[in-house]
Each structure stands twice: as structure tokens, then as C-alpha cells.
Amino acid sequence: MTAPNTAAPVSAQQQEQPLLRLVGMGKNFGPVRALQNVDLDIPAGQVTAILGDNGAGKTTLIKCISGIWQPDHGHVIWQGRNVTLHTPKDATDLGIATVYQDLALCDNLDIVQNMFLGRELTRRYQLDEINMELSAKQTMKDLAVMSVRSIRQPVGSLSGGQRQAVAVAKAVMREAKLVIMDEPTAALGVSQTRVVLNLIRQLASQGIAAIVISHNLNDVMSVADRLAVLYLGRLAAVGPKSDFDAQVVVDLMTTGTSRRLAEQASPGND
């Protein structure tokens, strides 16, 4: 494997490949096999939902992708290149951004300050407030986030859906090619959930891939292009959303198999 490298151009052949490919991914914690030989492709510009019961391996998988943990087995292939993600910074440098449930926002700062935290623009040794504000406004507009009263509104005063929007906008501003969202609609009301789901679709419309980790099947079915179901660390099934219905997903999450899915895939049911 080679270290992450963002300098080399992407060839036409690489553009035809998935943005991210996991090959034989495995991760152990002592005797516990958290991930077992997972093969998964994440296409660019599509929403891939990763589903599974508690302990299925969802968190382990995204932490391996985001550079928090290194897999014990397998390869991570990014835009056609083998990469080793030693740290979260390695993932961020490639264009992989992870938005966890806590969102990592500072409630006492406004939206602009949060979006530029740690990478503030300066001009003549002073903060370039004007260009930071213009850039933040444009990013929020591109993501169709219209519910925020002011770009200078303190993040602590925002709703749950608006806070998710700020966290995702922050990732997009850093030129993320893949945004991973961990339970983005958990504990949100109906209107706030709608804001977040629209935001996810907006990412895909801009060619940005999204991985969504969620227990909410209704949300997943309304926003995902592809589903990947984990069961006890194994990939039970993966494919276009049209291959699944809610009952098939529940079967896969709880038993690792689905007779209905097998029947649909059999030659006699074309």
C-alpha cells in the first residue's frame, strides 16, 4: 500500500472505477471479529446507506474508512489507488469527511466561525471576515440550506437539522468528495429530518458521494441509491435500493439472509 496522495491527476480509467473500494476488509478486537472480509464499492455522486443491527460492524467500518482505525486485513482503494489511512488527517486530505452524531461544532461561535475554524482566511495579518462570510453563504446556498436566519447566527441557537447542515457545509467547503454521516436524523423532528434528507440528496446532485449510517428504514429508503447491510461483521447484501424492500432489509439485519431476496435473484424470477 502507498501513503495517501492527492497530487496526481485521475485518469479516465480511474474515473470509471468506484470512488472508494474496500477489498477484504477485516478488523479484530482481540477474539472479536468486528469486520470479516467486507467487499464494498462506494460510487461517486451516489448515496450509499449502511444498515445493520447494533454490533453489526457499522461504526467499525466507518472508523476504518475515516482513518481512526486501521484494518487488520484488506485494502482501501481510493480513486483507483491503494491507500493506507494512518490518521483522520490522511482521510481528510484525500477528500473523506466524517460527520459524527455530536457534529463537533462550537455552540458559542457563529456559522461562519464554525465553518472556517482552524483554517481561517487572513488578509494583511487580519481575519478576512468578508470573504469568509461570502464563501460560507455560497456554500450554504449551493446545498439549498435556506432555513438559517443569518450566517452570523450562533450555532447554539440552531435546530438539529440546521446544525447538521452546518457540519456538512463545513465538510463540503473543505472539498470533500465523500461525506460520511453517522445517524444524521437521530432524535430529529419531521421538519428537521426533511432538511437533512434534502441536504443528502443535494450532495449527490453535486457529484459528492455520501455514506449514511442509519437505523431508520423510512429515511434510508427515501434518500439512498444503494444499500449495504451488515450482519455480525459480514456484508450480508449490497445493491441498488430497487433490489430491496423493508422486509428484506429487516431479514438481513436480523438473520443475515433473506429468502425473498434469494428468490428475486433466481433465474426463474426475471
C-alpha positions as CSV (number, residue, x, y, z in Angstrom):
1,M,0.0,0.0,0.0
2,T,1.1,3.6,-0.6
3,A,0.5,6.7,1.5
4,P,-2.4,9.0,0.5
5,N,-1.5,11.2,-2.4
6,T,-3.8,13.8,-3.8
7,A,-1.4,15.5,-6.2
8,A,-1.6,13.0,-9.2
9,P,-4.4,13.6,-11.7
10,V,-7.2,11.0,-12.0
11,S,-7.1,9.1,-15.3
12,A,-10.2,8.2,-17.4
13,Q,-9.9,4.6,-16.3
14,Q,-9.9,5.6,-12.7
15,Q,-12.9,7.8,-13.2
16,E,-14.9,4.7,-14.3
17,Q,-14.0,3.0,-11.1
18,P,-15.8,3.5,-7.8
19,L,-14.7,6.4,-5.8
20,L,-13.9,4.2,-2.8
21,R,-13.4,0.4,-2.9
22,L,-13.0,-1.8,0.2
23,V,-11.5,-5.2,-0.6
24,G,-11.4,-8.0,2.0
25,M,-11.8,-5.5,4.9
26,G,-11.2,-7.1,8.3
27,K,-10.9,-5.8,11.8
28,N,-10.4,-7.7,15.0
29,F,-10.5,-6.6,18.6
30,G,-8.9,-9.5,20.5
31,P,-11.1,-12.5,19.8
32,V,-14.0,-10.4,18.5
33,R,-14.1,-10.2,14.6
34,A,-15.8,-6.8,14.2
35,L,-15.4,-7.0,10.4
36,Q,-15.0,-10.1,8.3
37,N,-13.8,-9.9,4.6
38,V,-16.0,-7.0,3.6
39,D,-16.0,-6.0,-0.1
40,L,-17.8,-2.8,-0.8
41,D,-17.8,-0.2,-3.6
42,I,-18.9,3.4,-3.0
43,P,-19.7,5.1,-6.3
44,A,-19.2,8.9,-6.8
45,G,-22.3,11.0,-6.7
46,Q,-24.5,8.4,-5.1
47,V,-25.9,7.9,-1.6
48,T,-24.9,4.5,-0.1
49,A,-26.8,3.6,3.1
50,I,-25.1,1.2,5.5
51,L,-27.6,-0.7,7.7
52,G,-27.2,-3.2,10.4
53,D,-28.3,-4.0,14.0
54,N,-26.2,-2.9,17.0
55,G,-22.9,-4.8,16.9
56,A,-23.1,-5.4,13.1
57,G,-19.9,-3.5,12.4
58,K,-21.2,-0.2,11.0
59,T,-19.1,2.0,13.4
60,T,-16.0,-0.1,12.9
61,L,-16.4,0.2,9.1
62,I,-16.7,4.0,9.0
63,K,-13.8,4.4,11.5
64,C,-11.6,2.3,9.2
65,I,-12.7,4.5,6.2
66,S,-12.1,7.7,8.2
67,G,-8.6,6.8,9.4
68,I,-9.4,6.4,13.1
69,W,-8.6,2.7,13.0
70,Q,-6.5,0.7,10.5
71,P,-7.9,-2.6,9.2
72,D,-6.1,-5.8,10.1
73,H,-6.9,-7.3,6.7
74,G,-7.8,-6.0,3.3
75,H,-7.2,-2.9,1.2
76,V,-8.7,0.6,0.8
77,I,-8.7,1.8,-2.8
78,W,-9.4,5.5,-3.4
79,Q,-9.9,6.6,-6.9
80,G,-8.1,3.5,-8.2
81,R,-5.1,3.8,-5.9
82,N,-4.3,1.6,-2.8
83,V,-4.0,3.9,0.2
84,T,-3.2,3.5,3.9
85,L,-5.1,5.8,6.2
86,H,-2.9,6.2,9.3
87,T,-4.8,9.1,10.8
88,P,-8.1,11.1,10.2
89,K,-6.0,13.7,8.6
90,D,-4.9,11.2,5.9
91,A,-8.6,10.7,5.1
92,T,-9.4,14.4,5.2
93,D,-6.5,15.1,2.8
94,L,-8.0,12.6,0.3
95,G,-11.4,14.2,0.5
96,I,-13.1,11.9,3.0
97,A,-15.1,13.8,5.6
98,T,-17.0,12.2,8.5
99,V,-19.9,13.9,10.3
100,Y,-20.5,12.1,13.6
101,Q,-23.6,12.4,15.7
102,D,-22.0,15.0,18.0
103,L,-21.2,17.1,14.9
104,A,-18.1,18.7,16.5
105,L,-19.5,22.2,16.4
106,C,-18.8,25.0,18.8
107,D,-22.1,26.4,20.1
108,N,-20.6,29.7,21.2
109,L,-19.3,30.5,17.7
110,D,-21.5,31.6,14.7
111,I,-21.9,29.6,11.5
112,V,-19.0,31.3,9.6
113,Q,-16.6,30.9,12.5
114,N,-17.5,27.2,12.7
115,M,-17.1,26.6,9.0
116,F,-13.7,28.2,9.0
117,L,-12.5,27.0,12.4
118,G,-8.8,26.1,12.1
119,R,-8.5,27.3,8.6
120,E,-9.4,31.0,8.8
121,L,-8.8,33.3,5.9
122,T,-6.5,36.2,6.6
123,R,-5.6,39.4,4.7
124,R,-2.8,41.7,5.8
125,Y,-2.5,39.8,9.1
126,Q,-6.2,40.2,9.9
127,L,-9.1,37.8,9.6
128,D,-10.7,38.2,6.2
129,E,-14.3,38.3,7.6
130,I,-15.9,39.5,4.3
131,N,-14.6,36.6,2.1
132,M,-15.2,34.0,4.8
133,E,-18.8,35.2,5.1
134,L,-19.3,35.3,1.3
135,S,-17.8,31.8,0.9
136,A,-19.9,30.4,3.8
137,K,-23.1,31.9,2.3
138,Q,-22.4,30.5,-1.1
139,T,-21.7,27.0,0.2
140,M,-25.0,27.0,2.2
141,K,-26.8,28.3,-0.9
142,D,-25.3,25.5,-3.1
143,L,-26.6,23.0,-0.6
144,A,-30.0,24.6,-0.7
145,V,-30.0,25.4,3.0
146,M,-32.5,28.3,3.2
147,S,-33.8,27.9,6.7
148,V,-30.9,29.7,8.5
149,R,-31.9,33.2,9.5
150,S,-28.4,34.6,9.4
151,I,-25.0,33.3,8.5
152,R,-23.8,35.0,11.7
153,Q,-26.3,33.2,13.9
154,P,-24.7,31.3,16.8
155,V,-24.7,27.6,16.2
156,G,-26.0,27.0,19.7
157,S,-29.3,28.7,18.6
158,L,-29.8,26.4,15.6
159,S,-32.2,23.4,15.3
160,G,-30.8,19.9,14.9
161,G,-31.4,19.9,11.2
162,Q,-29.7,23.2,10.8
163,R,-26.7,22.1,12.8
164,Q,-26.4,19.0,10.5
165,A,-26.4,21.4,7.6
166,V,-23.6,23.5,9.0
167,A,-21.5,20.4,9.7
168,V,-22.0,19.1,6.2
169,A,-21.3,22.5,4.6
170,K,-18.1,22.7,6.6
171,A,-17.0,19.3,5.0
172,V,-18.1,20.5,1.5
173,M,-16.1,23.7,1.9
174,R,-13.0,21.6,2.5
175,E,-13.6,20.0,-0.9
176,A,-14.8,16.6,0.4
177,K,-15.5,14.0,-2.3
178,L,-17.1,11.6,0.2
179,V,-19.2,12.7,3.2
180,I,-19.9,10.0,5.8
181,M,-22.9,10.8,8.1
182,D,-23.5,8.8,11.2
183,E,-27.2,8.6,12.2
184,P,-27.9,12.1,10.7
185,T,-31.6,12.1,11.5
186,A,-31.4,10.6,15.0
187,A,-33.7,12.5,17.5
188,L,-34.8,14.9,14.9
189,G,-38.4,16.0,14.3
190,V,-40.2,15.6,11.0
191,S,-39.4,19.0,9.6
192,Q,-35.7,18.8,10.7
193,T,-35.4,15.3,9.2
194,R,-36.7,16.7,5.9
195,V,-34.0,19.3,5.9
196,V,-31.3,16.7,6.4
197,L,-32.6,14.3,3.8
198,N,-32.8,17.1,1.2
199,L,-29.2,18.0,2.1
200,I,-28.1,14.5,1.5
201,R,-29.7,14.4,-1.9
202,Q,-28.2,17.8,-2.7
203,L,-24.7,16.4,-2.0
204,A,-25.3,13.6,-4.6
205,S,-26.6,16.1,-7.1
206,Q,-23.3,17.9,-6.9
207,G,-21.4,14.7,-7.6
208,I,-20.3,14.2,-3.9
209,A,-20.7,10.6,-2.6
210,A,-22.4,10.1,0.7
211,I,-22.4,7.2,3.1
212,V,-25.3,7.3,5.5
213,I,-25.4,5.1,8.7
214,S,-29.0,4.9,10.0
215,H,-31.4,2.7,11.8
216,N,-34.4,4.5,10.2
217,L,-35.6,2.5,7.2
218,N,-38.0,5.1,6.1
219,D,-35.3,7.7,5.9
220,V,-32.9,5.3,4.1
221,M,-35.5,4.2,1.5
222,S,-36.3,7.9,0.7
223,V,-32.8,9.0,0.1
224,A,-30.4,6.2,-0.7
225,D,-29.3,5.0,-4.2
226,R,-27.7,1.8,-2.8
227,L,-28.0,-0.3,0.3
228,A,-25.3,-2.3,2.1
229,V,-26.5,-4.5,5.0
230,L,-24.0,-5.8,7.7
231,Y,-24.7,-8.8,9.9
232,L,-22.2,-9.7,12.7
233,G,-19.3,-8.1,10.8
234,R,-20.1,-9.6,7.4
235,L,-21.6,-7.9,4.4
236,A,-25.0,-9.7,4.1
237,A,-26.1,-8.0,0.9
238,V,-25.3,-4.9,-1.2
239,G,-27.0,-3.5,-4.3
240,P,-29.3,-0.8,-5.7
241,K,-32.2,0.2,-3.5
242,S,-34.6,-1.3,-6.0
243,D,-33.4,-4.8,-5.1
244,F,-34.7,-4.4,-1.5
245,D,-37.8,-3.7,0.4
246,A,-38.2,-3.0,4.1
247,Q,-39.0,-6.7,5.0
248,V,-35.9,-7.9,3.1
249,V,-33.7,-5.4,4.9
250,V,-35.1,-6.5,8.3
251,D,-34.5,-10.1,7.4
252,L,-30.9,-9.4,6.5
253,M,-30.3,-7.3,9.6
254,T,-31.7,-9.9,12.0
255,T,-30.6,-13.2,10.4
256,G,-28.0,-12.3,7.7
257,T,-30.1,-13.9,5.0
258,S,-33.4,-13.3,3.1
259,R,-35.3,-16.0,1.3
260,R,-37.2,-13.3,-0.6
261,L,-34.0,-11.7,-1.8
262,A,-32.7,-15.0,-3.0
263,E,-36.0,-15.7,-4.8
264,Q,-35.8,-12.4,-6.6
265,A,-32.3,-13.1,-7.7
266,S,-33.1,-16.6,-9.0
267,P,-33.1,-17.0,-12.9
268,G,-36.8,-18.1,-12.9
269,N,-38.0,-14.7,-11.5
270,D,-36.7,-12.4,-14.2
